[in-house]
């Protein structure tokens, strides 16, 4: 099922389907299409989501302010510490700031960032 077909089945715009993917509500498989990768949606998953939406079982994602997060992206860490992103990248390369890789993305523990900033 294409993104447009999924949108029609859900009664929403294709952009809304993209938001559902970003929120983790839909998990398409990608295959080679005419213009690059094309999303292929499971008809069963789309029907289940439609049922959830009609019964309002879907919860909105929780938004946590940066200053309350326990792990941070590089951009969030730079903003919170008031330091340039490049400065933190250099500290990571030199081993002065610890990072954790999850799903190919860097995460910085808040306590590690605080310890690093205290040493400056």
N, C-alpha and C positions, 0 to 999 in steps of 0.2 A: 504494500500500500504506500503510495507516495505521500509527501507532506501535504499536498493539496487535497488528496483523497481523505487523509486523516483529519484535516481541518474541516472538510465538509461533513464527515461523519460525526465530529464533535460539535459542529455548529459554531465554529470559531474561525478567525482569520489565520492564515498560514503563520503570521508573526507570533500569534498566541501559541501555536504548536511549538515554535522555537523556544518560547518562554517555558513551556512545559518541559522541554528537553533540558534546559538550563536548570530548572528546579528539580530535576531528577524524577519527574512524573512519567516521562516517556523515554524509552531506550531504543532508538532505532539502530539498525545495522546499516552500515554504509557499503555501497557497491559502486562500481565504476559506472558513471553516467555519461551522457553526451557532453556535458560541460563540467567534468570533474567528478567528485564524489556525490552520490545521490543517496538520500536517506530512504531506508525501506522500513516501514512500520509494521509491527505485528497487529493483525486485525483483532486478535484476542486482547492484546494490551490496550488498544484504542477503545474497544468496547468496555473493558473494565474501568478505564479512566472516565469514560462517559457516565458509567453507573456511579462512580465515586462523586463526580461533579454534580450529578443530579440529586444525590443524597447529602451533598456537602460534607463528605468525609475527608476531603482534601484540606490539609492545613497549610496555611501560608508559611513560607520560610521565615525562620527566626532571624532577625537582623540584630547583631550584637555590635555595639560601638567599639571602635578600635581600642580605646583605652581599657576595655574590659576583657579583651580576647587574651587567651593563654598562649596561643600560637599566632604568628603574624607572617604575612607575605613580606618579601623584601621591601616593597613599596610602603606597606603599612608600618614596618619597622623604621624605615627612614623618616616617615612623617611623624611617628610617635616620638622618636629620639631627636628630631630636629636636625638630622644629619643628612648629607647628600647620599643618595643611593650608591653612587660610585665609591664613596668612602667605605660604606658597609660591604660592598662587593670586594674591595681590596682587603678588608679585615677578614672576610671569609676565606679568600684565597691564601692569606698568610696564616690562617688557623687561629686567629685571635677571636673570632666570633663563630660559635658552633651553629650548625644548621642541620635540619633533618630533611631528607628527600622523601616526599610522598607522592606517588603517581607522577613522577617526573618533575614535581614542583618543589621549590625550596620553601621550608617553613622555619621560622626562628622562634624558639621558645622565649616567651616574655622575660622569664627570669634570666636567661642567658643574655638577652639584650640589655637588661638592667645592669648585670654584672659587667658587661663590656663598657657601658657608658660610665659606670663608677670608676673604672680604671683609666679613663681618659684624663 
